[in-house]
Amino acid sequence: MAMQYDVKATTRNDDGSIYGSRTRVKGLVITPTPGSAGTVALIDGGGSGITRLTINVANSASSAPCNIIIPGEGIVFDTNVYLDITTVTSVTVFYG
């Protein structure tokens, strides 16, 4: 079995870059905005690149974080990882 890379994390509360090079996304923690449905998209290649993952966040009265674990070795992003969020308080992305 090959050695895995160290896992890093970045938290954002707006659209923008998570990591600027090839990597694998391993998981996320999403903090929803209470009373609103939202979306989280992870895009390879900047805001107009290829969407690798989209998560719909349900409308909830709570702002309790939601943990998303990506199975296996994660999702490969060849160029970079860009976060596009709508009506979400914050997102922490784990990658490596």
Backbone as CSV, one residue per row, in Angstrom:
resi,resn,N_x,N_y,N_z,CA_x,CA_y,CA_z,C_x,C_y,C_z
1,MET,0.846,-1.176,0.000,0.000,0.000,0.000,0.890,1.237,0.000
2,ALA,0.586,2.185,-0.858,1.376,3.412,-0.968,1.066,4.367,0.183
3,MET,2.063,5.166,0.525,1.893,6.165,1.583,1.008,7.295,1.093
4,GLN,0.029,7.685,1.907,-0.834,8.795,1.543,-0.170,10.120,1.898
5,TYR,-0.605,11.160,1.232,-0.098,12.491,1.491,-0.694,13.030,2.780
6,ASP,-0.029,14.019,3.360,-0.588,14.697,4.525,-1.882,15.395,4.123
7,VAL,-2.863,15.353,4.997,-4.143,16.004,4.738,-4.080,17.434,5.280
8,LYS,-4.553,18.371,4.465,-4.602,19.782,4.839,-6.065,20.215,4.829
9,ALA,-6.352,21.386,5.369,-7.722,21.892,5.388,-7.733,23.393,5.156
10,THR,-8.746,23.854,4.438,-8.972,25.280,4.215,-10.453,25.561,4.424
11,THR,-10.750,26.648,5.152,-12.133,27.063,5.387,-12.393,28.374,4.673
12,ARG,-13.541,28.445,4.001,-13.957,29.681,3.318,-15.423,29.942,3.617
13,ASN,-15.788,31.220,3.572,-17.200,31.591,3.687,-17.661,32.349,2.444
14,ASP,-16.886,32.224,1.362,-17.234,32.835,0.087,-16.632,32.001,-1.039
15,ASP,-16.947,32.356,-2.289,-16.372,31.658,-3.431,-14.873,31.944,-3.508
16,GLY,-14.108,30.950,-3.941,-12.686,31.189,-4.135,-11.871,29.922,-4.120
17,SER,-10.574,30.105,-4.281,-9.636,28.994,-4.378,-9.424,28.317,-3.030
18,ILE,-9.412,26.990,-3.060,-9.084,26.187,-1.889,-7.616,25.786,-1.947
19,TYR,-7.172,25.330,-3.131,-5.790,24.891,-3.313,-5.426,25.074,-4.771
20,GLY,-4.224,25.531,-5.054,-3.842,25.930,-6.399,-3.055,24.939,-7.214
21,SER,-3.183,23.654,-6.945,-2.439,22.657,-7.690,-3.204,21.335,-7.671
22,ARG,-2.652,20.321,-8.325,-3.291,19.001,-8.341,-3.380,18.447,-6.917
23,THR,-4.552,17.902,-6.567,-4.745,17.326,-5.240,-5.986,16.447,-5.257
24,ARG,-6.249,15.806,-4.136,-7.457,15.003,-3.951,-8.257,15.575,-2.782
25,VAL,-9.544,15.809,-3.003,-10.421,16.257,-1.926,-10.895,15.015,-1.184
26,LYS,-10.717,15.031,0.145,-11.017,13.874,0.987,-12.319,14.011,1.762
27,GLY,-12.749,15.265,2.034,-13.968,15.461,2.797,-14.289,16.929,2.967
28,LEU,-15.468,17.202,3.527,-15.915,18.573,3.748,-16.698,18.653,5.052
29,VAL,-16.702,19.831,5.636,-17.618,20.168,6.721,-18.367,21.410,6.247
30,ILE,-19.683,21.279,6.137,-20.517,22.364,5.634,-21.345,22.907,6.787
31,THR,-21.273,24.214,7.006,-22.118,24.872,8.009,-23.204,25.632,7.252
32,PRO,-24.450,25.142,7.329,-25.529,25.776,6.566,-25.952,27.113,7.156
33,THR,-26.637,27.893,6.353,-27.268,29.116,6.823,-28.666,28.734,7.305
34,PRO,-28.985,28.973,8.591,-30.297,28.567,9.109,-31.444,29.187,8.311
35,GLY,-32.445,28.359,8.006,-33.640,28.841,7.321,-33.508,28.967,5.823
36,SER,-32.400,28.490,5.240,-32.203,28.615,3.802,-31.582,27.348,3.226
37,ALA,-32.034,26.975,2.045,-31.386,25.893,1.310,-30.188,26.491,0.574
38,GLY,-29.195,25.681,0.298,-28.006,26.190,-0.383,-27.338,25.125,-1.217
39,THR,-26.212,25.483,-1.831,-25.418,24.529,-2.609,-23.939,24.772,-2.367
40,VAL,-23.189,23.697,-2.528,-21.732,23.745,-2.466,-21.226,23.023,-3.704
41,ALA,-20.375,23.681,-4.489,-19.786,23.055,-5.666,-18.270,23.146,-5.581
42,LEU,-17.606,22.043,-5.892,-16.147,22.015,-5.999,-15.808,21.878,-7.471
43,ILE,-15.002,22.828,-7.962,-14.741,22.952,-9.389,-13.243,22.812,-9.651
44,ASP,-12.903,22.045,-10.676,-11.518,21.853,-11.094,-11.211,22.840,-12.211
45,GLY,-10.297,23.781,-11.966,-9.908,24.724,-13.005,-10.527,26.100,-12.857
46,GLY,-10.888,26.512,-11.657,-11.445,27.844,-11.436,-12.945,27.867,-11.601
47,GLY,-13.523,29.047,-11.456,-14.965,29.215,-11.457,-15.679,28.725,-12.700
48,SER,-14.995,28.685,-13.839,-15.636,28.228,-15.077,-15.102,26.871,-15.521
49,GLY,-14.491,26.133,-14.612,-13.913,24.828,-14.939,-14.929,23.700,-14.888
50,ILE,-14.441,22.501,-14.590,-15.271,21.298,-14.538,-15.736,21.063,-13.104
51,THR,-17.053,21.008,-12.902,-17.599,20.737,-11.575,-17.406,19.256,-11.270
52,ARG,-16.661,18.970,-10.214,-16.387,17.583,-9.816,-17.368,17.089,-8.749
53,LEU,-17.938,18.018,-7.964,-18.863,17.627,-6.897,-19.818,18.778,-6.616
54,THR,-21.119,18.470,-6.529,-22.129,19.438,-6.108,-22.935,18.809,-4.974
55,ILE,-23.113,19.560,-3.897,-23.889,19.096,-2.757,-25.007,20.094,-2.520
56,ASN,-26.241,19.594,-2.456,-27.398,20.423,-2.122,-27.585,20.385,-0.612
57,VAL,-27.657,21.554,0.002,-27.812,21.675,1.450,-29.278,21.978,1.732
58,ALA,-29.898,21.132,2.535,-31.333,21.270,2.815,-31.623,22.488,3.685
59,ASN,-32.831,23.009,3.545,-33.315,24.096,4.393,-33.528,23.534,5.800
60,SER,-32.903,24.148,6.774,-32.988,23.668,8.146,-32.998,24.857,9.096
61,ALA,-33.653,24.692,10.224,-33.652,25.746,11.243,-32.339,25.768,12.006
62,SER,-31.545,24.736,11.843,-30.293,24.594,12.586,-29.093,25.007,11.741
63,SER,-28.037,25.434,12.415,-26.778,25.703,11.721,-25.744,24.639,12.095
64,ALA,-26.225,23.448,12.474,-25.321,22.357,12.840,-24.516,21.915,11.616
65,PRO,-23.209,21.776,11.760,-22.367,21.370,10.629,-22.711,19.977,10.109
66,CYS,-22.496,19.790,8.840,-22.704,18.512,8.159,-21.348,18.015,7.678
67,ASN,-20.984,16.797,8.054,-19.702,16.220,7.666,-19.888,15.319,6.453
68,ILE,-19.086,15.543,5.418,-19.119,14.741,4.206,-17.768,14.045,4.081
69,ILE,-17.774,12.715,4.088,-16.550,11.945,3.899,-16.579,11.368,2.497
70,ILE,-15.531,11.591,1.718,-15.457,11.081,0.361,-14.718,9.745,0.403
71,PRO,-15.341,8.695,-0.109,-14.750,7.363,0.008,-13.480,7.175,-0.825
72,GLY,-12.797,6.093,-0.526,-11.593,5.728,-1.272,-10.493,6.750,-1.080
73,GLU,-9.851,7.120,-2.150,-8.751,8.084,-2.114,-9.211,9.508,-2.371
74,GLY,-10.520,9.741,-2.435,-11.040,11.087,-2.652,-11.257,11.385,-4.125
75,ILE,-11.600,12.628,-4.425,-11.841,13.086,-5.798,-10.613,13.837,-6.285
76,VAL,-10.091,13.441,-7.451,-8.897,14.085,-8.014,-9.284,15.392,-8.698
77,PHE,-8.540,16.444,-8.386,-8.640,17.734,-9.064,-7.309,17.942,-9.772
78,ASP,-7.330,17.949,-11.098,-6.095,17.995,-11.882,-5.408,19.350,-11.866
79,THR,-6.173,20.436,-11.846,-5.611,21.784,-11.947,-5.564,22.487,-10.611
80,ASN,-6.713,22.616,-9.971,-6.833,23.257,-8.658,-8.223,22.949,-8.099
81,VAL,-8.482,23.411,-6.879,-9.801,23.226,-6.267,-10.390,24.614,-6.028
82,TYR,-11.540,24.864,-6.644,-12.243,26.135,-6.501,-13.589,25.856,-5.844
83,LEU,-13.955,26.650,-4.850,-15.204,26.494,-4.109,-16.217,27.531,-4.565
84,ASP,-17.427,27.069,-4.888,-18.536,27.961,-5.250,-19.686,27.635,-4.303
85,ILE,-20.036,28.578,-3.411,-21.099,28.338,-2.437,-22.236,29.330,-2.613
86,THR,-23.443,28.841,-2.316,-24.638,29.672,-2.349,-25.430,29.404,-1.070
87,THR,-25.695,30.452,-0.311,-26.487,30.394,0.917,-25.962,29.322,1.887
88,VAL,-24.655,29.364,2.126,-23.999,28.496,3.085,-23.084,29.378,3.918
89,THR,-23.061,29.171,5.239,-22.252,30.013,6.117,-20.763,29.804,5.898
90,SER,-20.320,28.546,5.872,-18.902,28.260,5.612,-18.724,26.817,5.202
91,VAL,-17.565,26.551,4.567,-17.203,25.204,4.150,-15.728,25.002,4.465
92,THR,-15.423,23.875,5.111,-14.039,23.454,5.306,-13.808,22.274,4.374
93,VAL,-12.751,22.382,3.566,-12.410,21.320,2.618,-11.112,20.666,3.072
94,PHE,-11.129,19.330,3.154,-9.942,18.549,3.505,-9.375,17.962,2.216
95,TYR,-8.093,18.140,1.989,-7.463,17.707,0.740,-6.039,17.237,1.001
96,GLY,-5.478,16.551,0.043,-4.093,16.103,0.165,-3.780,15.005,-0.793
